[in-house]
Structure formats: C-alpha cells, structure tokens
Amino acid sequence: MPRRKMKRLKLLKGEKFMYVLLVFLLISIPTASVFSKALLSQTNIETEKLKNKIEKQENTNESLEMQIDELVSIENIQKIAALYGLSYNSDNIVKVGE
C-alpha cells in the first residue's frame, strides 16, 4: 500500500492578508476595550476626587462667609469703636466682597 502524499493548499495573497487582519482584530479589539474601560475608570476616580475637593472648598468658603458676617455685625463694630475710643458712623462701613 503506497502512501499518498497529501497536497498542501496554498493560500493566495489576499487570503493571507485576511487571516492576518482577522488575527490582528481578534487581539486588538479586546485589548482596546480593556484599555478604554481602564481609562474611563481612571477619569471617574479623578472626577470624584475633584468633586470632594470642591465640596471641601465650598465648606471652607461658607465658614469664612459666616466669620465675615459676624465681624461685620453692628454690635461687634460698636464694641471695637468703643474700645479704641472712636465714634460709630455707619456711612463709613464697607463690607469687602460685595
């Protein structure tokens, strides 16, 4: 029984290109998907950090505004004026920031 030699099919240039392209796409699409999801996750983390920082700054600003309102109160101004022997003239009072 003689053995028959199996003929090997030759691929055309276009077929080689299509196979290479298919392998490239099968590797690159999942990689790109993972990369884009990681980038999105990192962006969300940075966004949350910025939101927390903004919230802290708003709380600080609110606290400082309350201190300004306390210092600008008429009772406080009259106490300080009396302490230094000054007279109270409401026309000369200017609140900075308005």
C-alpha positions in Angstrom: 0.0 0.0 0.0 1.7 3.1 -1.2 1.1 6.2 0.8 -0.5 9.1 -0.9 1.1 12.4 -0.4 -1.3 15.0 0.8 -1.3 18.1 -1.2 -0.9 21.2 0.9 -3.3 24.0 -0.1 -1.6 27.2 -1.0 -3.1 30.4 0.3 -3.5 33.4 -2.0 -2.0 36.7 -1.1 -5.5 38.2 -0.3 -6.3 35.2 1.9 -3.1 35.6 3.9 -3.9 39.3 4.4 -7.4 38.5 5.5 -6.2 35.9 8.0 -3.5 38.3 9.4 -6.2 41.0 9.6 -8.6 38.7 11.4 -5.9 37.6 14.0 -5.0 41.3 14.5 -8.6 42.3 15.1 -9.2 39.4 17.4 -6.3 40.6 19.5 -6.7 44.3 19.3 -10.4 44.7 19.9 -10.4 43.1 23.4 -7.2 45.0 24.2 -8.7 48.3 23.2 -11.8 47.6 25.1 -9.9 46.9 28.3 -7.7 49.9 27.8 -10.7 52.2 27.2 -12.6 50.9 30.3 -9.4 51.4 32.4 -9.1 55.0 31.1 -12.8 55.6 31.9 -12.4 54.3 35.4 -9.3 56.5 36.0 -11.2 59.5 34.7 -14.1 58.7 37.1 -11.8 58.5 40.0 -10.2 61.8 39.2 -13.7 63.4 38.8 -14.7 62.1 42.3 -11.5 63.5 43.8 -12.2 66.9 42.2 -15.8 66.8 43.5 -14.6 66.1 47.0 -12.0 68.9 46.8 -14.7 71.4 45.5 -17.0 70.4 48.3 -14.3 71.0 50.9 -13.5 74.4 49.4 -17.2 75.3 49.4 -17.5 74.4 53.1 -14.4 76.5 53.8 -15.8 79.4 51.9 -19.1 79.1 53.7 -17.3 79.1 57.1 -15.3 82.2 56.1 -18.5 84.0 55.0 -20.1 83.3 58.4 -17.0 84.7 60.1 -17.2 87.8 57.9 -20.8 88.3 58.8 -20.0 88.0 62.5 -17.2 90.5 62.2 -19.3 93.0 60.3 -22.2 92.9 62.7 -23.2 96.2 64.3 -22.6 95.0 67.8 -19.0 94.0 67.0 -18.3 97.2 65.3 -19.7 99.3 68.2 -17.5 97.3 70.7 -14.4 97.8 68.7 -15.2 101.5 68.2 -15.8 101.9 71.9 -12.6 100.0 72.7 -10.4 102.4 70.7 -12.4 105.5 71.6 -13.9 106.0 68.2 -17.3 107.1 67.2 -19.6 104.9 65.2 -20.6 106.3 61.7 -22.5 103.8 59.6 -21.8 105.7 56.4 -18.1 104.8 56.6 -18.6 101.0 56.9 -17.9 99.0 53.7 -18.1 95.2 53.5 -15.4 93.9 51.3 -16.6 91.4 48.7 -19.9 92.9 47.7 
